[in-house]
Amino acid sequence: MYAVEFQTKITDGMIQVPEIFKKTINPHVRVILLAEDSIHTEEFSLESHDIIDELMASPLKINDFRPIKREDIYDRI
């Protein structure tokens, strides 16, 4: 196995491989994606975003919500 490095843009979920590598790369590859930091990754990082605190401050309102009884939990196992 050998590594090839290049920069490209993802278009419609597809990563375009440069022409110079297409003939030498086996169609079965392992991909490691290194993306630049963005607002979205910082916003949802575990260090800066605590979902439990957010849900406690603004609980979800679900129509016809019924908590599961302890007996029902054990019946599922």
Buried (B, 14 or more C-beta within 10 A) or exposed (E): EEEEEEEEEEEEEEEEEEEEEEEEEEEEEEEEEEEEEEEEEEEEEEEEEEEEEEEEEEEEEEEEEEEEEEEEEEEEE
